[in-house]
Amino acid sequence: MPIVIIGGGVIGSAIAYFLTLQQPGCDVVVVERDPTYARASSALSASSIRQQFSTDINIQISAYGIGFLRNVGTLLACHGDAPDIGLHEGGYLYLATQAGEATLRENHALQKQHGADVALLSPQQLAERFPWLALNDVVLGSLGLSGEGWFDGYLLLTALRKKAQSQGVRYVADEAVGFDTASSDGVLHVNAVRLHSGAVLPCRYAVNAGGPWAAAIAGWAGIDLPVAGKRRTVFNLASPAALPGCPLLIDTSGIWLRPEGKGFICGFAPDAGNDADFAPLEPEYAAFEEHIWPLLAERIPGFEALRMQGAWAGYYEMNTFDHNALVGLHTACDNLVFANGFSGHGLQQCPAVGRGLAEWMLTGRYQSLDLSPLSIERIAQNQPLQEKNVI
């Protein structure tokens, strides 16, 4: 009986890849309603990876993730074709005012414990390395020297998908619409996944990899999942000012910026009051003129002549409980596996989560990295995983 994965984005495809890697011949079916991935977060993401988290599990996940991404050409080679996802280890640079200094130092200490290649920089050191920055309010910076950067998320998705297919995974272009379930002692069991076409897929496990739409899938089993699509706009910028050695910059305002081609891309997180669930995927052009440009020009004086060349919007699959991934089983159902709520970190976390969930489904436990801190049970226990570095 197959393992049926609902959602063929980067999370679902990573799980499918690792299942058939760890157990060749494993029967895996991935249901993806839009093979063009036009609205998929995997295709619309800014696609980056960092070690600068504030929790052990997230740092460990990224440590494995960067190793995987560095070796994608070998690991996901298919029919003689070695994919290149354009990984550029340009680093993340977090800037802190006096109010954020203590948190940055605490995070740095934990990151170093896990072997992350991260350096704390004084304002003088920042000015020497990045003379194009205005640092009047900055008291400390944290820079990833290696193991952090950006890549092409869509190319990672297509490479995972092609490799999974070459290992025998079947992708079905259809929409999952419900479960056939049975109940024993108050615990549900998913017997099959029902599709819009009328097909019924019996399953050993059903995997919820539905991205922003994961809550609807959980609802078929009567489970309330605190995951919603939150629109995030990415702006494409051109500037006559050169920013030598520009990393992915996290400003004290929360605005982020990184190089892209000959220009830059940037984005921001709206205030909670303006962050509606499933807002239309239309770029927030007004936010650039009213909010982003003035703050960027203040931080980078050369950006006074900045021009916006375009923008796009995609959904974060936001875990509104604590902004961290929800991974594994829920007590209400004994074979519905969750891989949801990555809150903007799905692309960088897909290798470790894909590997871990494959291990769990095939052997009954995590073999390489214990993902239990991301267990969905923390919601019922009201024990949020506090990650301070959420962008």
Beta strands, then each sheet from edge to edge (+ up, - down):
strand 1: 3-6
strand 2: 28-32
strand 3: 48-49
strand 4: 92-96
strand 5: 118-121
strand 6: 140-144
strand 7: 149-150
strand 8: 170-173
strand 9: 176-184
strand 10: 187-195
strand 11: 200-202
strand 12: 205-208
strand 13: 227-238
strand 14: 248-250
strand 15: 256-260
strand 16: 263-267
strand 17: 307-319
strand 18: 326-330
strand 19: 333-340
sheet 1: 8+ 2+ 1+ 12+ 19+ 18-
sheet 2: 3+ 7-
sheet 3: 5+ 6- 4+ 14+ 15- 16+ 13- 17+
sheet 4: 9+ 10- 11+
end
